[in-house]
């Protein structure tokens, strides 16, 4: 294994937290501005003397037209009183006047039947069918549309007028010397004719209003625009100047200007801004604390890393000199030197685990693949533990299945994984047999380490791979270790593209390492 030149910044996570808190503060402030915002529509009233003058002129024009129409009906009615016996002549006279639907002749004290002339198509009834009204005693009687007594109040003179009653058709009558002519008037037809006249009249009459720029308009009773100026809003008009007539209603409409004024609800705005400032302050404080903690942790890891480096060099010299001393001392003292070698090897493995863990925490751990035989590495590592396992009364059975081809992998990382697994056997499974089995194919390598110790419960099957985790009762039993072995072993296995897991077993613990191999050919 070797270290990577790149080092992750210990303050990157602190910067991320600060960025998130500041973004949250900005969102709170923006939300407060939106919530506290109030848009108020302000109406600005306009001077409407010109519009009111137009309404008055239009009303006068409507009265003028109504008077003119009544005069024409008066003249036509007087002519019709003499032409009741010649209906064709009466028809021509009546068709010269807009809106006459039906004509009826009534005679004072005459046995002659009433004469009627219908100017509508044959399918149209001349008058509405009379409906039945009830007397106070409940006896039905026909509804009276026209009372002859009203027409003949002055049977020897001349009278005329409108008969405009709710629920009854509009009628105009002319009575001359005992003969009355009643004309049924189509109110809508006359109103349409008046609207056409207003169209022409407004070409000149609307100019004074048009100079103001609007929005103003003249409408008929159905809301149809006769003349307008400016862009007419879709809302209801602010001012109406009605123009009323017997034949319809028109109106001069006008809209005021609307301005939208934006205000802010100060308590809401102040509260949201205060909360945003508080969140931003908390983010800055948390970032500073996290940055300080990250720097402190980095300093501790760096300190451990430097100390471990300082310890590894003399430990390597100690192991080399032990080899030289063992070759030159009597056989009786070899056992003592072997014990010193075992303890030095345990200390060397602890130093390697600490160095590997610190490199991983700093982001500097990198694998160095080279051609090697995984089975041979397992054999060599197992031989290093033979004396220590024998001293703990742990017989180790080594088996292999398959060939032993070379593959591309990090030999030091694989040796460290196997050493950590065998170190666990040495610590936790004394006086019980253990096996180290390997199986290798062209593309896969599997290693299984099984011991006869107390085993690991299901609830702790994953926690044992966490850094610094140790089972409590085994700590009380005096088992040494820093709790890094299995965590480092799984991390190295995953970096090599493999897996390390605890396999359920009836007795003891069983760890299985699986690696996908890259062949050297």
C-alpha positions in Angstrom: 0.0 0.0 0.0 1.0 3.6 -0.5 -0.4 7.0 0.4 -2.1 9.3 -2.1 -0.7 12.8 -2.6 -4.1 14.3 -2.3 -5.3 15.2 1.2 -9.0 15.9 1.9 -9.5 19.3 3.6 -10.7 18.9 7.2 -12.8 22.0 6.8 -14.8 21.0 3.7 -17.7 19.6 5.7 -17.7 22.7 7.8 -18.0 24.8 4.7 -20.8 22.7 3.4 -22.7 23.2 6.7 -22.1 26.9 6.6 -23.4 27.0 3.0 -26.6 25.1 3.9 -27.3 27.3 6.9 -26.7 30.5 4.9 -29.0 29.1 2.1 -31.7 28.4 4.7 -31.3 31.9 6.1 -31.7 33.4 2.6 -34.8 31.2 2.0 -36.3 32.4 5.4 -35.6 36.0 4.5 -37.1 35.7 1.0 -40.1 33.9 2.4 -40.7 36.6 5.0 -40.5 39.3 2.3 -43.1 37.4 0.2 -45.4 36.7 3.2 -45.2 40.3 4.5 -45.8 41.8 1.1 -49.2 43.5 0.7 -50.4 44.8 -2.7 -53.2 47.3 -2.3 -55.2 48.6 -5.3 -55.7 52.4 -5.0 -58.5 54.0 -6.9 -57.8 57.4 -8.4 -61.0 59.2 -9.2 -61.3 61.1 -12.4 -63.1 64.3 -13.3 -66.3 63.2 -15.0 -68.0 66.4 -15.9 -67.6 65.6 -19.6 -69.0 62.1 -19.2 -71.9 63.4 -17.2 -72.6 66.0 -19.9 -72.6 63.3 -22.5 -75.1 61.3 -20.4 -77.4 64.3 -20.2 -77.1 64.9 -24.0 -77.8 61.3 -24.7 -80.9 61.4 -22.4 -82.2 64.5 -24.2 -81.7 62.8 -27.5 -83.6 59.7 -26.3 -86.5 61.9 -25.2 -86.4 63.7 -28.5 -86.6 60.4 -30.4 -89.4 59.2 -28.2 -91.4 62.4 -28.7 -90.9 62.2 -32.4 -92.0 58.6 -32.5 -95.1 59.4 -30.5 -95.9 62.2 -32.9 -95.7 59.8 -35.8 -97.9 57.3 -34.1 -100.4 60.1 -33.3 -100.5 61.1 -37.0 -100.7 57.5 -38.2 -103.5 56.7 -35.7 -105.6 59.6 -36.9 -105.2 58.4 -40.5 -106.1 54.9 -39.5 -109.4 56.0 -37.8 -110.7 56.7 -41.3 -109.3 53.7 -43.1 -110.7 50.9 -41.0 -112.8 49.6 -43.9 -109.8 49.5 -46.3 -107.3 47.2 -44.6 -104.8 47.3 -47.4 -104.5 51.1 -47.2 -104.2 50.8 -43.4 -101.4 48.2 -43.8 -99.4 50.6 -46.0 -99.9 53.4 -43.6 -98.8 51.3 -40.6 -95.7 49.8 -42.3 -94.2 53.3 -42.7 -93.8 53.4 -38.9 -91.2 51.1 -37.2 -92.4 48.7 -34.5 -96.2 48.5 -35.2 -97.1 44.8 -34.8 -100.9 44.9 -34.6 -103.8 47.3 -35.1 -107.3 47.1 -33.6 -110.3 49.4 -34.3 -112.9 49.8 -31.6 -116.2 51.7 -32.0 -118.2 53.5 -29.4 -121.8 52.2 -29.1 -121.7 50.4 -32.4 -123.0 47.0 -33.3 -120.2 46.5 -35.8 -117.7 44.0 -34.7 -114.2 45.1 -33.9 -111.8 45.1 -36.8 -108.2 43.9 -36.3 -105.1 44.1 -38.6 -102.1 41.9 -37.9 -98.8 43.1 -39.4 -96.9 40.0 -38.2 -96.6 36.6 -40.0 -99.7 34.5 -39.9 -98.2 32.1 -37.4 -97.8 34.9 -34.8 -100.8 35.6 -32.6 -101.9 39.2 -32.8 -102.3 39.6 -29.1 -101.3 37.4 -26.1 -103.9 34.9 -25.2 -105.9 36.1 -22.2 -105.2 34.3 -19.0 -107.7 33.6 -16.3 -107.8 35.6 -13.2 -109.8 34.6 -10.1 -112.3 36.8 -8.4 -112.3 37.0 -4.6 -115.0 34.2 -4.6 -112.8 32.0 -6.7 -114.8 32.4 -10.0 -112.3 32.5 -13.0 -112.6 35.4 -15.4 -110.6 36.6 -18.4 -107.7 38.9 -17.8 -108.5 42.3 -19.4 -105.8 43.6 -21.7 -107.6 46.8 -22.6 -110.4 48.6 -20.9 -112.5 50.4 -23.6 -113.7 52.9 -21.0 -110.2 54.3 -20.9 -110.2 55.0 -24.6 -113.7 56.6 -24.7 -113.4 58.9 -21.7 -114.2 61.7 -24.0 -116.2 60.0 -26.8 -117.0 63.3 -28.5 -113.4 64.6 -28.5 -109.9 63.5 -29.3 -107.6 61.6 -27.0 -104.4 59.6 -27.3 -101.7 58.1 -25.2 -99.6 55.1 -24.1 -100.9 52.0 -22.4 -97.7 50.7 -20.7 -98.6 48.4 -17.8 -96.5 45.6 -16.2 -97.1 42.2 -17.7 -99.0 43.6 -20.7 -97.9 44.5 -24.2 -97.0 48.1 -25.0 -99.9 49.9 -26.8 -100.6 53.3 -28.2 -104.1 54.4 -28.9 -105.8 57.3 -30.8 -109.5 58.1 -30.3 -111.4 60.4 -32.6 -115.1 61.0 -32.5 -116.1 57.5 -31.1 -113.6 55.5 -33.1 -110.4 54.2 -31.4 -107.3 52.8 -33.0 -105.1 50.7 -30.8 -101.6 49.9 -32.0 -99.5 47.1 -30.4 -95.8 48.3 -30.4 -92.7 46.0 -30.6 -90.6 47.6 -27.9 -87.4 45.8 -28.9 -87.7 46.8 -32.5 -88.0 50.5 -31.6 -85.1 50.2 -29.2 -82.9 48.6 -31.9 -83.8 51.5 -34.2 -82.9 54.0 -31.5 -79.6 52.2 -30.9 -78.8 52.5 -34.6 -79.5 56.2 -34.4 -77.2 56.6 -31.4 -74.4 54.9 -33.4 -74.5 57.7 -35.8 -75.1 60.4 -33.2 -72.1 59.4 -31.1 -69.7 59.9 -34.0 -69.9 63.6 -33.1 -71.3 63.5 -29.6 -68.5 61.2 -28.2 -65.6 63.4 -29.4 -65.5 65.4 -26.2 -65.1 62.3 -24.1 -62.7 60.7 -26.5 -60.3 63.6 -26.0 -59.9 62.5 -22.3 -58.3 59.2 -23.3 -60.7 57.0 -21.3 -61.3 54.4 -20.4 -65.0 55.3 -21.2 -67.7 53.8 -23.2 -71.4 53.9 -24.2 -73.3 50.6 -23.9 -76.8 49.4 -24.8 -79.0 47.4 -22.5 -77.3 44.2 -23.5 -73.9 45.6 -22.7 -72.9 45.9 -26.3 -70.3 48.8 -26.8 -71.6 51.6 -29.1 -68.5 53.8 -28.7 -65.4 53.5 -26.5 -62.0 55.1 -25.9 -59.0 53.5 -24.1 -58.5 49.9 -23.0 -61.7 48.9 -21.2 -61.0 46.9 -18.0 -62.8 43.6 -17.5 -64.1 44.7 -14.1 -67.3 46.5 -13.4 -67.4 50.2 -14.3 -66.8 52.6 -11.5 -69.5 55.2 -12.6 -72.7 54.6 -14.6 -74.7 57.4 -16.2 -78.0 55.7 -17.2 -80.1 56.8 -20.2 -83.7 55.6 -19.8 -86.4 55.4 -22.3 -89.7 53.5 -22.8 -88.0 51.4 -25.5 -84.8 50.5 -23.8 -81.9 51.6 -21.5 -78.4 52.8 -22.4 -75.6 54.0 -20.2 -72.4 56.0 -20.3 -69.8 54.0 -18.3 -66.4 55.1 -17.0 -63.6 53.5 -15.1 -61.2 55.1 -12.6 -57.4 54.6 -12.8 -56.1 51.8 -10.6 -52.6 51.9 -9.1 -51.1 48.9 -7.2 -49.1 50.1 -4.1 -46.8 47.6 -2.4 -46.5 47.7 1.3 -44.9 45.3 3.9 -46.3 44.1 7.2 -43.5 45.2 9.4 -43.9 42.7 12.3 -43.9 39.8 9.8 -40.9 41.2 7.9 -38.9 42.0 11.0 -39.6 38.6 12.5 -38.5 36.7 9.4 -35.4 38.8 9.0 -34.5 38.3 12.7 -35.0 34.6 12.2 -32.8 34.6 9.1 -30.1 36.5 10.9 -30.3 34.0 13.8 -30.1 31.0 11.5 -27.1 32.6 9.7 -25.4 33.2 13.0 -26.0 29.7 14.1 -24.6 28.4 10.8 -21.5 30.5 11.3 -21.1 29.4 14.9 -21.7 25.7 14.0 -19.3 26.0 11.0 -16.6 27.5 13.3 -17.1 24.7 15.9 -17.1 22.0 13.3 -14.0 23.5 11.6 -12.3 23.7 15.0 -13.2 20.0 15.8 -12.2 18.9 12.3 -8.8 20.6 12.6 -8.3 19.1 16.1 -9.2 15.7 14.8 -6.9 16.1 11.9 -4.1 17.2 14.3 -4.7 14.1 16.4 -4.7 11.8 13.4 -1.6 13.5 12.1 0.0 13.1 15.5 -0.8 9.4 15.7 0.4 9.0 12.2 3.8 10.6 13.0 4.2 8.6 16.2 3.4 5.4 14.4 5.9 6.2 11.7 8.5 6.9 14.4 7.7 3.6 16.1 7.7 1.5 12.9 11.3 2.2 12.0 12.8 1.1 15.3 10.4 -1.9 15.4 11.6 -3.0 12.0 15.2 -2.8 13.2 14.3 -4.8 16.3 12.8 -7.6 14.3 15.8 -7.7 11.9 18.3 -7.8 14.8 16.2 -10.6 16.5 16.8 -12.7 13.4 20.5 -12.2 13.8 20.6 -12.9 17.5 18.5 -16.1 17.2 21.1 -17.5 14.8 24.0 -16.8 17.3 22.5 -17.9 20.6 22.3 -21.4 22.1 19.2 -23.4 21.4 18.1 -23.1 25.0 17.5 -19.4 24.6 15.7 -19.6 21.2 12.3 -19.9 23.0 12.8 -16.6 24.8 13.8 -14.8 21.6 10.8 -16.3 19.9 8.5 -14.9 22.5 10.2 -11.5 22.0 9.6 -11.8 18.3 5.9 -12.6 18.8 5.3 -9.6 21.0 7.3 -7.4 18.6 5.2 -8.7 15.7 2.0 -7.9 17.6 3.2 -4.4 18.2 4.2 -4.1 14.6 0.7 -5.1 13.5 -0.8 -2.6 15.8 1.4 0.1 14.3 0.4 -0.9 10.8 -3.3 -0.9 11.7 -3.0 2.6 13.2 -1.1 3.9 10.2 -3.7 2.4 7.8 -6.6 3.9 9.7 -5.0 7.3 9.9 -4.3 7.3 6.1 -7.9 6.3 5.5 -9.2 9.1 7.7 -6.9 11.6 5.9 -8.0 10.2 2.5 -4.4 9.2 1.6 -4.8 5.4 1.5 -4.2 3.9 -1.9 -3.6 0.3 -3.1 -0.6 -0.8 -5.0 -1.4 -3.8 -7.2 1.4 -6.1 -8.3 1.6 -9.8 -9.5 1.5 -12.2 -6.5 -0.1 -15.5 -5.4 -2.9 -15.0 -2.9 -2.5 -18.5 -1.6 1.2 -18.0 -1.0 0.5 -14.8 0.9 -2.0 -16.7 3.1 0.6 -19.4 3.8 3.3 -16.9 4.7 1.0 -15.0 7.1 -0.2 -18.3 8.7 3.5 -19.3 9.4 4.1 -16.0 11.2 1.3 -16.9 13.6 2.2 -20.5 14.2 4.3 -19.9 17.3 1.8 -17.5 18.9 -1.2 -19.8 18.2 0.7 -22.8 19.5 1.5 -20.9 22.7 -2.3 -20.2 23.1 -3.0 -23.9 22.5 -4.8 -23.2 19.2 -4.0 -25.8 16.6 -4.3 -24.2 13.1 -5.3 -26.4 10.1 -4.3 -24.9 6.8 -6.1 -26.2 3.6 -6.2 -25.0 0.0 -8.5 -25.9 -2.9 -7.6 -25.2 -6.5 -4.4 -24.0 -8.2 -2.1 -21.2 -7.1 -1.8 -18.8 -10.0 -0.6 -15.3 -9.7 -3.0 -12.3 -9.8 -2.8 -8.5 -9.7 -3.6 -7.3 -6.2 -2.0 -5.5 -3.2 0.0 -8.1 -1.4 0.5 -5.9 1.7 -3.2 -5.2 2.0 -4.1 -8.9 1.7 -1.5 -9.9 4.3 -2.9 -7.2 6.7 -6.4 -8.6 6.3 -5.3 -12.2 7.0 -3.1 -11.1 9.9 -6.0 -9.2 11.5 -8.3 -12.2 11.2 -5.7 -14.6 12.7 -5.0 -12.0 15.4 -8.7 -12.3 16.4 -8.4 -16.0 16.6 -5.3 -15.7 18.9 -7.1 -13.2 21.2 -10.6 -14.6 21.5 -10.5 -18.4 20.8 -7.8 -19.9 23.0 -7.6 -23.7 23.6 -9.8 -24.4 20.5 -8.9 -25.6 17.0 -9.0 -23.1 14.1 -8.9 -23.5 10.3 -7.6 -21.4 7.5 -9.1 -22.5 4.2 -8.4 -20.9 0.8 -10.0 -21.6 -2.6 -8.8 -20.1 -5.8 -10.0 -20.2 -9.4 -9.0 -18.2 -12.4 -11.1 -15.2 -11.4 -11.9 -15.6 -7.7 -10.2 -16.1 -4.4 -12.0 -17.0 -1.2 -10.5 -17.2 2.2 -12.3 -18.6 5.3 -11.0 -18.3 8.9 -12.9 -20.4 11.5 -12.3 -20.6 15.2 -13.8 -22.6 18.1 -14.3 -19.6 20.4 -17.4 -18.2 22.0 -18.6 -16.7 18.7 -20.3 -13.4 18.0 -24.1 -12.8 18.5 -26.4 -11.8 15.6 -26.9 -8.3 17.1 -23.2 -7.6 17.0 -22.5 -9.3 13.6 -22.1 -5.9 11.9 -21.0 -3.8 14.8 -17.7 -5.7 15.1 -16.7 -4.1 11.8 -17.1 -0.6 13.2 -13.9 1.3 14.2 -13.0 1.1 18.0 -15.9 -1.2 18.8 -15.2 -4.0 21.2 -17.5 -6.5 23.0 -17.8 -5.5 26.6 -17.4 -8.8 28.3 -14.3 -9.6 26.4 -12.8 -6.3 27.5 -13.4 -7.4 31.1 -11.6 -10.6 30.3 -8.4 -8.7 29.7 -8.3 -9.1 25.9 -5.9 -6.5 24.3 -6.5 -4.6 21.2 -7.6 -1.2 19.9 -10.8 -2.4 18.0 -9.4 -1.5 14.6 -8.5 -4.9 13.1 -11.9 -5.9 11.6 -12.8 -2.4 10.5 -9.5 -2.0 8.7 -9.8 -5.5 7.2 -13.3 -4.9 5.8 -12.2 -1.4 4.4 -9.2 -2.9 2.7 -11.3 -5.8 1.3 -13.9 -3.3 -0.2 -11.1 -1.2 -1.6 -9.8 -4.3 -3.4 -13.2 -4.8 -4.9 -14.2 -7.7 -2.5 -16.2 -8.4 0.6 -15.5 -9.5 4.2 -18.4 -10.8 6.2 -19.2 -12.9 9.2 -20.7 -16.2 8.3 -23.3 -17.8 10.7 -21.9 -20.9 12.4 -22.9 -23.3 15.1 -19.8 -22.7 17.2 -17.2 -20.0 17.2 -16.8 -17.3 14.5 -16.4 -17.7 10.8 -15.1 -14.9 8.6 -15.1 -15.1 4.8 -13.1 -13.0 2.5 -14.0 -12.9 -1.2 -12.0 -11.2 -3.9 -12.4 -10.9 -7.7 -9.0 -11.5 -9.3 -7.3 -9.8 -12.2 -5.0 -12.3 -13.9 -1.5 -11.2 -15.0 -1.7 -12.8 -18.4 
